[in-house]
Amino acid sequence: MATTELAAQVPRIGSNATRRSAPPSARVPEYRFMREDSPWRRAHGLVTSVIVAIGCALAVVSWVGLSGENTFREQSGWLVLAVFAAVISAIGMSVWLLIGFREVRCGEREIVAEVRRRRADREQARRALAGPLVDREALVTTDQMTRFHWADCRLVRAKAVTVVTRDQAAERNLQECGVCRP
Amino acid sequence: MDLMKYVRAQWDRSGAVAAVVFGLVALFLGWLGSSDTGYVAAQMPYIVSGGLLGLFLLGVGAVLWLSADLRDEWRQLRVLGEELRLDNELQARSSNLSASATGGGTG
């Protein structure tokens, strides 16, 4: 087949033909990290800002109240409030970080799952080509063939093959395949 | 590298450094204020304003720096996703080519 004819049969990237020809599991799903620039959504920022703002407001209130008192005994309540405000702010910032770590971990898990799925697909395709019961490194032929092949040779793909030894192939005057060269 | 360009590109890390510096300054000022008096009730406002504010700013710095690292990882995930997509397209092309080249062979 001429190169131009062969090239004409290659579907364009992203065309419907490509999508139809690819098995469903080989397609890359539209992951969140492919669509968005940041692990955080607007709502995450909003929640974090509100929590930290509450903490800061309580800290200011506690500082103002504490400055107005003259003895440590009177200040101790405000001091507890200040510590509480610091804890709230810390919780807000921790929430922000935890969300970020969680989203990145989810993305990593999706990538790993995609790679494993592809490996399983390829393994399945390889087994389908070699036949379910035939060892990949076995020599095979069919009744109509005049040559013998490795079991994973593309010329015996999806054909009903029988396993032969080299002696059997020699007895039947079978020649070596020129493609897989067993 | 131009400093302003770096600050714009790495705004979160620059912010983290600034927050840590201001936090340390706040801690130092709080310590200066509280060390001027031996009266505990007079030291408390400095502890709250200087000490807690300093700790808060240090925390903000740490959060900004870790956020920048997470954004970097996020971009790396996007690169990996693009690689998978390209690999997918190449695989589809090669399977179509091999199907065209080997179709109908008898061996």
Interface residues (C-beta under 8 A of the other chain):
Chain A: M1 L6 Q9 V10 P11 I13 G14 T18 S21 A22 A26 R27 V28 Y31 F33 M34 D37 S38 P39 C56 A59 S62 W63 L66 S67 E69 N70 T71 F72 E74 Q75 W78 L79 A82 V83 A85 A86 S89 A90 M93 W96 L97 G100 F101 E103 V104 G107 E108 I111 E114 V115 R118 T142 Q144 M145 R147 H149 C153 R154 L155 V156 R157 C177
Chain B: V40 A41 M44 P45 V48 S49 L52 L53 L55 F56 G59 V60 V63 L66 S67 L70 R71 E73 W74 L77 R78 L80 G81 E82 L84 R85 D87 N88 E89 Q91 A92 R93 S95 N96 L97 S98 S100 A101 T102 G105 T106 G107
